[in-house]
Amino acid sequence: MENNKKLQKIDKELLQRVLNVFECSYDLTTDSRKVKQGSVFVALRGDNFDGNAFAGKALEQGASLVVIDNEDYYQNEKTILVEDSLVFLQRFANYYRKTFSIPFLAISGTNGKTTTKELVNAVLSTKFKVSATIGNLNNQIGVPLTLLNIKRDTDVAVVEMGASRLKDIEFLCEIAEPTCGLLTNVGTAHIEGFGSLQGVVQTKTELYRFLNGVNGKVFVNNDDENLFSQEVKNKTTYALKKDAEVKASFSNLESPFAEIELEDNVIKSNLIGSYNAYNILAAITVGKYFGVSMENMKKAIETYKPENHRSEIKETEKNTLILDCYNANASSCRFALNAFNNIKADDKRVYIGAMKELGSVSEQEHKAIADIIKSMNLKQAIFVGEEYKVFATGENIYWFATSDEAKAFVEKENVSKAFILIKGSRATQMEKLTDVL
């Protein structure tokens, strides 16, 4: 991420050209396949592509303007040539954000930020017109696109922020300028880019430091020592274990679904795993701050259904599957395994993919996860990925280099009547196993 420089200013004449188009449309895209009549297409470069090459196609599809940073692809008077298209996108998004005086809530953290964002969106939407990050568009490109997607009648904006190295969150805060924020937790994800857990803490809490500078509101998970130790000027705390301003407790840990008890209300979700109780409580804490009634918050959470293999339960003709295949880091794996261990079932199995970007701690973290799995009362465990090879030993324990190999094995096994946790990152593609389960 380009985080070693401040946001650059946009020339007033250039800004006006784009604003003239947006008088009738706010449709800006970086994907030439999504260009419609009146769109503004911003050409970005990637490791394996150059969006500038699609400028002509975008105009043919009806784009009002194309923004490029390679003069070889200049088309006509509808072309704007800038020094860096990504910087233009970021700066223009910041300009557009400044036209709003509504609350901007930033959500980040190692685990659960997308789920928390979805729950917050559901809760706040019972009272307000909310604009929230779509999917996990939470990086240097996704955050600007999220901002530019905010409609003029929005009451509250919810912006998810991801990070993979130092200063990432600080840079995204410069673009989005949040007025309040929430960190779900801090763990060892992407630690290769941060150097250490302390580096993760330092980066994630850049959100706190930005909000301290603007006297913004911060919602703090009091059960996470890495967060509680950081100085926050204007905060509301929540917790399931320690004392907090919004205090709840776990309810029915033997259920596969996350449940909490708060103010004589038992709130039952469709989210698999007791660790999601924190995401639920975070959403309720935000909702309380914005004046949403408990009745509406309870209904919003209990009717929310996860998608995209995030804490999702799937009943097939043969088995019950818990799909958590969107990401995998040491802390999220521990959360998922501990929750799965509490579930009562006769035939429990874990199929797990390797964790990525762990740098120097990769070996010890994979061994730790393997040890947890071996200690569980499982009918079968399958490990996928080179990182687990040396640790995948023991009775009814199997190792495969790829999810395709694991899938072929599972298909021959003809597994049925089992309760199976499938955990992994997008890199290991563990969701492939669901086809034969």
C-alpha positions as CSV (number, residue, x, y, z in Angstrom):
1,M,0.0,0.0,0.0
2,E,1.2,3.5,-0.8
3,N,1.4,4.7,2.7
4,N,4.6,6.6,2.7
5,K,3.1,9.8,1.4
6,K,0.3,12.1,2.3
7,L,-2.7,12.6,0.1
8,Q,-2.0,14.8,-2.8
9,K,-4.1,17.8,-3.7
10,I,-6.3,17.8,-6.9
11,D,-6.0,20.7,-9.2
12,K,-9.2,22.8,-9.1
13,E,-9.8,22.7,-12.8
14,L,-9.4,18.9,-12.8
15,L,-11.7,18.6,-9.8
16,Q,-14.4,20.7,-11.5
17,R,-14.3,18.6,-14.7
18,V,-15.1,15.5,-12.6
19,L,-17.7,17.3,-10.5
20,N,-19.5,18.5,-13.6
21,V,-20.1,14.8,-14.6
22,F,-21.2,13.9,-11.1
23,E,-24.0,16.6,-11.2
24,C,-26.1,13.9,-12.8
25,S,-24.3,10.7,-11.8
26,Y,-22.0,9.5,-9.0
27,D,-21.0,6.3,-10.9
28,L,-17.3,6.0,-10.7
29,T,-15.6,2.6,-11.3
30,T,-12.2,1.1,-11.7
31,D,-13.6,-2.0,-13.5
32,S,-14.1,-1.4,-17.3
33,R,-16.6,-4.2,-17.3
34,K,-18.9,-2.2,-15.1
35,V,-18.9,1.0,-17.1
36,K,-22.3,2.3,-17.9
37,Q,-23.6,5.4,-19.7
38,G,-22.3,8.5,-17.8
39,S,-19.7,6.6,-15.7
40,V,-16.3,7.9,-14.8
41,F,-13.7,5.2,-15.3
42,V,-10.4,5.4,-13.3
43,A,-7.7,3.3,-14.8
44,L,-5.5,1.6,-12.2
45,R,-2.4,-0.5,-12.6
46,G,-1.8,-3.8,-11.0
47,D,1.0,-6.4,-10.9
48,N,-0.5,-8.3,-13.9
49,F,-2.6,-5.7,-15.7
50,D,-2.7,-2.0,-16.8
51,G,-6.2,-0.5,-16.6
52,N,-5.0,2.3,-18.9
53,A,-5.4,-0.2,-21.8
54,F,-9.1,-0.2,-21.2
55,A,-9.7,3.5,-21.5
56,G,-10.9,3.3,-25.1
57,K,-13.3,0.5,-24.3
58,A,-14.7,2.4,-21.4
59,L,-15.5,5.4,-23.6
60,E,-17.1,3.1,-26.2
61,Q,-19.4,1.8,-23.4
62,G,-20.6,5.3,-22.6
63,A,-18.2,6.6,-20.0
64,S,-18.4,10.4,-19.6
65,L,-14.7,10.6,-18.6
66,V,-11.7,8.3,-18.3
67,V,-8.9,9.0,-15.9
68,I,-5.5,7.6,-16.9
69,D,-1.9,7.9,-15.8
70,N,-0.2,6.6,-19.0
71,E,-0.2,9.1,-21.9
72,D,0.1,6.3,-24.5
73,Y,-3.6,5.6,-23.9
74,Y,-4.9,9.2,-24.3
75,Q,-8.2,9.0,-26.3
76,N,-9.8,12.4,-26.7
77,E,-11.1,15.4,-24.8
78,K,-13.0,13.0,-22.5
79,T,-9.6,11.8,-21.2
80,I,-8.0,13.1,-18.0
81,L,-4.3,12.5,-17.7
82,V,-3.0,12.5,-14.1
83,E,0.4,11.6,-12.6
84,D,-1.0,8.7,-10.6
85,S,-4.6,7.3,-11.0
86,L,-4.7,5.7,-7.6
87,V,-3.7,8.9,-5.9
88,F,-6.4,10.7,-7.9
89,L,-9.0,8.1,-6.7
90,Q,-7.9,8.4,-3.1
91,R,-7.8,12.2,-3.1
92,F,-11.1,12.6,-5.0
93,A,-12.8,10.2,-2.5
94,N,-11.5,12.3,0.3
95,Y,-12.8,15.4,-1.3
96,Y,-16.2,13.8,-1.7
97,R,-16.2,12.6,1.9
98,K,-15.6,16.1,3.1
99,T,-19.0,17.1,1.6
100,F,-20.7,15.1,4.3
101,S,-21.3,16.1,7.9
102,I,-22.7,12.7,9.0
103,P,-21.1,10.2,11.4
104,F,-18.4,8.0,9.7
105,L,-17.7,4.8,11.7
106,A,-14.5,3.0,10.8
107,I,-14.2,-0.7,11.7
108,S,-11.0,-2.6,11.8
109,G,-9.3,-5.5,13.7
110,T,-7.6,-8.8,13.1
111,N,-10.7,-11.0,13.1
112,G,-14.4,-10.3,12.7
113,K,-14.3,-6.8,11.1
114,T,-16.5,-7.8,8.1
115,T,-19.0,-9.7,10.2
116,T,-19.1,-6.8,12.7
117,K,-19.6,-4.3,9.9
118,E,-22.5,-6.4,8.6
119,L,-24.1,-6.6,12.0
120,V,-23.6,-2.9,12.7
121,N,-25.2,-2.1,9.3
122,A,-28.1,-4.4,10.2
123,V,-28.6,-2.7,13.6
124,L,-28.3,0.9,12.4
125,S,-30.4,0.3,9.4
126,T,-33.5,-0.2,11.6
127,K,-33.3,3.5,12.4
128,F,-31.1,5.2,9.8
129,K,-30.2,5.3,6.1
130,V,-26.9,3.5,6.2
131,S,-24.1,3.2,3.7
132,A,-21.6,0.5,4.4
133,T,-18.6,-1.2,2.8
134,I,-19.7,-3.8,0.3
135,G,-18.1,-7.1,0.9
136,N,-14.6,-6.5,2.1
137,L,-13.5,-3.5,0.0
138,N,-11.3,-2.4,2.8
139,N,-7.9,-1.5,1.3
140,Q,-6.3,1.5,-0.5
141,I,-8.7,1.0,-3.4
142,G,-11.7,-0.4,-1.6
143,V,-12.0,2.4,0.9
144,P,-12.1,5.2,-1.7
145,L,-14.7,3.2,-3.7
146,T,-16.8,2.8,-0.6
147,L,-16.7,6.5,0.1
148,L,-17.7,7.3,-3.5
149,N,-20.6,4.9,-3.2
150,I,-22.2,6.9,-0.4
151,K,-25.5,8.5,-1.4
152,R,-26.5,12.0,-0.5
153,D,-29.4,10.9,1.7
154,T,-27.2,8.7,3.9
155,D,-27.4,9.3,7.7
156,V,-24.5,7.1,8.8
157,A,-21.5,5.7,6.9
158,V,-19.8,2.5,8.0
159,V,-16.3,2.0,6.5
160,E,-14.3,-1.2,7.0
161,M,-10.5,-0.8,7.0
162,G,-8.0,-3.6,6.5
163,A,-4.2,-3.5,7.0
164,S,-1.2,-5.6,6.1
165,R,1.7,-3.4,7.2
166,L,2.6,-0.4,9.3
167,K,0.8,2.9,8.6
168,D,-2.0,1.3,6.5
169,I,-4.8,2.3,8.9
170,E,-3.3,5.8,9.4
171,F,-3.4,6.3,5.6
172,L,-7.0,5.0,5.3
173,C,-8.0,7.4,8.1
174,E,-6.6,10.3,6.1
175,I,-8.8,9.3,3.2
176,A,-12.0,8.5,5.1
177,E,-11.7,10.9,8.1
178,P,-13.8,8.8,10.5
179,T,-15.6,10.4,13.4
180,C,-15.9,7.2,15.4
181,G,-14.3,3.8,15.3
182,L,-14.1,0.3,16.5
183,L,-11.4,-2.4,16.6
184,T,-12.8,-5.9,17.0
185,N,-9.5,-7.4,18.4
186,V,-5.8,-7.7,17.7
187,G,-4.1,-10.9,16.7
188,T,-1.4,-12.4,14.5
189,A,-2.8,-11.9,11.0
190,H,-0.5,-10.7,8.2
191,I,2.3,-10.6,10.8
192,E,4.9,-11.0,8.1
193,G,4.1,-7.4,7.0
194,F,4.1,-6.0,10.5
195,G,7.2,-7.7,11.9
196,S,5.7,-8.7,15.2
197,L,2.5,-8.7,17.3
198,Q,3.5,-5.3,18.6
199,G,3.6,-4.1,15.0
200,V,0.0,-5.3,14.5
201,V,-1.1,-3.5,17.7
202,Q,0.7,-0.3,16.6
203,T,-0.9,-0.4,13.2
204,K,-4.5,-1.3,14.3
205,T,-4.5,1.4,17.0
206,E,-3.6,4.0,14.4
207,L,-7.4,4.3,14.3
208,Y,-7.4,5.2,18.0
209,R,-4.7,7.9,17.5
210,F,-6.5,9.4,14.6
211,L,-9.8,9.6,16.5
212,N,-8.0,11.0,19.6
213,G,-6.9,13.9,17.4
214,V,-10.4,14.8,16.3
215,N,-12.1,14.0,19.6
216,G,-13.9,11.1,17.9
217,K,-15.8,8.3,19.7
218,V,-14.1,4.9,20.1
219,F,-15.8,1.7,21.0
220,V,-13.4,-0.5,22.9
221,N,-13.4,-4.3,23.5
222,N,-12.4,-4.4,27.2
223,D,-11.6,-8.1,27.1
224,D,-8.8,-7.6,24.6
225,E,-5.7,-6.5,26.6
226,N,-3.9,-5.3,23.4
227,L,-6.7,-2.8,22.9
228,F,-7.4,-1.9,26.6
229,S,-3.8,-0.9,27.1
230,Q,-4.0,1.9,24.5
231,E,-4.9,5.4,25.5
232,V,-8.3,6.5,24.3
233,K,-9.8,9.9,25.2
234,N,-13.5,9.4,24.3
235,K,-14.6,5.8,24.6
236,T,-17.4,3.4,25.4
237,T,-16.3,0.0,26.6
238,Y,-18.0,-3.4,26.1
239,A,-17.1,-6.8,27.4
240,L,-18.2,-10.4,28.0
241,K,-15.7,-11.1,30.8
242,K,-14.4,-7.9,32.4
243,D,-16.4,-4.9,33.7
244,A,-17.5,-2.5,31.0
245,E,-20.1,0.1,30.3
246,V,-21.9,-2.4,28.0
247,K,-21.6,-5.7,29.8
248,A,-23.1,-9.0,28.5
249,S,-22.4,-12.7,29.0
250,F,-22.2,-15.8,26.9
251,S,-25.4,-17.8,26.7
252,N,-25.6,-21.5,25.9
253,L,-22.0,-22.3,24.9
254,E,-23.1,-25.7,23.8
255,S,-25.1,-24.3,20.9
256,P,-23.3,-24.1,17.6
257,F,-24.7,-20.6,17.2
258,A,-23.4,-17.5,19.0
259,E,-25.8,-16.3,21.8
260,I,-25.4,-13.5,24.4
261,E,-27.5,-12.3,27.3
262,L,-27.7,-8.6,27.8
263,E,-30.1,-6.6,30.0
264,D,-32.4,-9.6,30.5
265,N,-32.5,-10.2,26.8
266,V,-31.1,-13.4,25.2
267,I,-30.0,-12.7,21.7
268,K,-29.6,-15.7,19.4
269,S,-27.8,-15.3,16.1
270,N,-27.3,-17.4,13.0
271,L,-23.5,-17.0,13.4
272,I,-21.6,-20.2,14.1
273,G,-19.1,-20.1,17.0
274,S,-19.3,-18.5,20.4
275,Y,-16.4,-16.1,19.4
276,N,-19.0,-14.2,17.3
277,A,-20.6,-13.1,20.6
278,Y,-18.0,-10.3,20.6
279,N,-19.1,-9.2,17.1
280,I,-22.7,-9.2,18.2
281,L,-21.9,-7.2,21.4
282,A,-19.9,-4.7,19.4
283,A,-22.8,-4.0,17.1
284,I,-25.1,-3.6,20.0
285,T,-22.7,-1.2,21.7
286,V,-22.7,0.9,18.5
287,G,-26.4,0.7,18.2
288,K,-27.0,1.9,21.8
289,Y,-24.7,4.9,21.2
290,F,-26.8,5.8,18.2
291,G,-30.1,5.4,20.1
292,V,-31.4,2.2,18.5
293,S,-33.9,0.3,20.7
294,M,-33.0,-3.0,22.1
295,E,-36.0,-4.5,20.5
296,N,-34.8,-3.5,17.0
297,M,-31.2,-4.5,17.7
298,K,-32.3,-7.9,18.8
299,K,-34.5,-8.4,15.7
300,A,-31.8,-7.2,13.4
301,I,-29.1,-9.6,14.8
302,E,-31.4,-12.6,15.0
303,T,-32.5,-12.2,11.4
304,Y,-29.0,-11.6,10.0
305,K,-27.7,-14.6,8.0
306,P,-24.0,-14.8,7.1
307,E,-22.8,-15.5,3.6
308,N,-19.6,-16.1,1.6
309,H,-18.4,-18.9,3.9
310,R,-18.0,-16.7,7.0
311,S,-19.2,-18.5,10.1
312,E,-21.9,-20.1,7.9
313,I,-23.7,-23.4,8.7
314,K,-24.7,-25.5,5.8
315,E,-26.9,-28.6,6.0
316,T,-26.2,-31.0,3.1
317,E,-28.0,-34.2,2.3
318,K,-25.2,-36.1,4.1
319,N,-23.6,-33.8,6.7
320,T,-23.7,-30.6,8.7
321,L,-20.9,-28.2,7.7
322,I,-19.5,-25.1,9.4
323,L,-17.9,-23.1,6.7
324,D,-15.3,-20.5,7.8
325,C,-13.2,-20.4,4.6
326,Y,-12.7,-16.8,4.0
327,N,-9.6,-16.2,6.1
328,A,-7.5,-18.0,8.6
329,N,-4.9,-16.7,11.1
330,A,-3.7,-18.0,14.4
331,S,-6.3,-16.2,16.5
332,S,-9.3,-16.9,14.3
333,C,-8.3,-20.6,14.1
334,R,-8.2,-20.8,17.9
335,F,-11.5,-19.1,18.2
336,A,-13.1,-21.4,15.7
337,L,-11.6,-24.6,17.2
338,N,-12.5,-23.7,20.8
339,A,-16.1,-22.9,19.8
340,F,-16.3,-26.2,17.8
341,N,-14.9,-28.1,20.7
342,N,-17.9,-27.0,22.8
343,I,-20.4,-28.3,20.4
344,K,-21.9,-31.7,21.2
345,A,-22.0,-34.2,18.3
346,D,-21.2,-37.9,17.9
347,D,-19.0,-37.5,14.7
348,K,-17.0,-34.3,14.7
349,R,-14.3,-33.6,12.1
350,V,-12.0,-30.7,11.3
351,Y,-10.7,-30.0,7.9
352,I,-8.2,-27.1,8.1
353,G,-6.1,-25.2,5.6
354,A,-2.7,-23.6,6.2
355,M,-2.3,-20.0,7.4
356,K,-0.4,-17.5,5.3
357,E,1.7,-14.4,5.9
358,L,2.9,-15.4,9.4
359,G,6.6,-14.9,8.6
360,S,9.0,-16.1,11.3
361,V,6.2,-17.4,13.6
362,S,4.6,-19.6,11.0
363,E,6.1,-22.9,12.2
364,Q,5.2,-22.3,15.9
365,E,1.7,-21.1,15.1
366,H,0.9,-24.1,12.8
367,K,2.3,-26.5,15.4
368,A,0.1,-24.8,18.1
369,I,-3.0,-25.2,15.9
370,A,-2.2,-28.8,15.1
371,D,-1.7,-29.5,18.8
372,I,-5.1,-28.1,19.6
373,I,-6.8,-30.2,17.0
374,K,-5.0,-33.4,18.2
375,S,-6.3,-32.7,21.7
376,M,-9.9,-32.6,20.5
377,N,-12.2,-35.6,20.5
378,L,-12.5,-35.9,16.7
379,K,-13.4,-38.7,14.4
380,Q,-11.1,-37.3,11.8
381,A,-8.8,-34.4,11.0
382,I,-7.5,-33.3,7.6
383,F,-4.7,-30.7,7.2
384,V,-4.0,-29.0,3.9
385,G,-0.9,-27.1,3.0
386,E,2.9,-27.5,3.3
387,E,3.0,-25.6,6.6
388,Y,1.1,-28.4,8.3
389,K,2.9,-31.4,6.7
390,V,5.4,-32.1,9.6
391,F,2.7,-31.7,12.3
392,A,-0.1,-33.8,10.6
393,T,0.6,-37.1,12.4
394,G,-1.5,-39.4,14.5
395,E,-4.5,-41.7,14.3
396,N,-7.2,-40.6,11.8
397,I,-5.1,-37.6,10.9
398,Y,-4.4,-36.9,7.2
399,W,-2.3,-34.4,5.3
400,F,-2.6,-33.1,1.7
401,A,-0.7,-30.5,-0.2
402,T,-3.8,-29.0,-1.8
403,S,-7.5,-28.9,-1.2
404,D,-8.1,-30.7,-4.5
405,E,-6.2,-33.7,-3.1
406,A,-8.1,-33.5,0.1
407,K,-11.4,-33.3,-1.8
408,A,-10.5,-36.5,-3.8
409,F,-9.8,-38.3,-0.5
410,V,-13.0,-37.1,1.2
411,E,-15.1,-38.1,-1.8
412,K,-13.8,-41.7,-1.6
413,E,-14.4,-41.7,2.1
414,N,-18.1,-41.0,1.4
415,V,-18.5,-39.2,4.8
416,S,-22.0,-39.0,6.2
417,K,-23.8,-37.9,9.3
418,A,-20.8,-35.9,10.4
419,F,-20.5,-32.4,12.0
420,I,-17.5,-30.8,10.1
421,L,-15.7,-27.6,10.7
422,I,-14.0,-26.4,7.4
423,K,-11.6,-23.7,8.2
424,G,-9.1,-21.9,5.9
425,S,-8.1,-18.9,4.0
426,R,-8.9,-18.0,0.4
427,A,-5.4,-19.1,-0.5
428,T,-6.1,-22.8,0.4
429,Q,-9.6,-22.9,-1.2
430,M,-11.0,-25.2,1.5
431,E,-14.6,-24.5,0.3
432,K,-13.9,-27.0,-2.5
433,L,-14.5,-29.8,-0.1
434,T,-18.1,-28.9,0.3
435,D,-18.8,-30.2,-3.2
436,V,-18.4,-33.8,-2.0
437,L,-19.8,-33.5,1.5
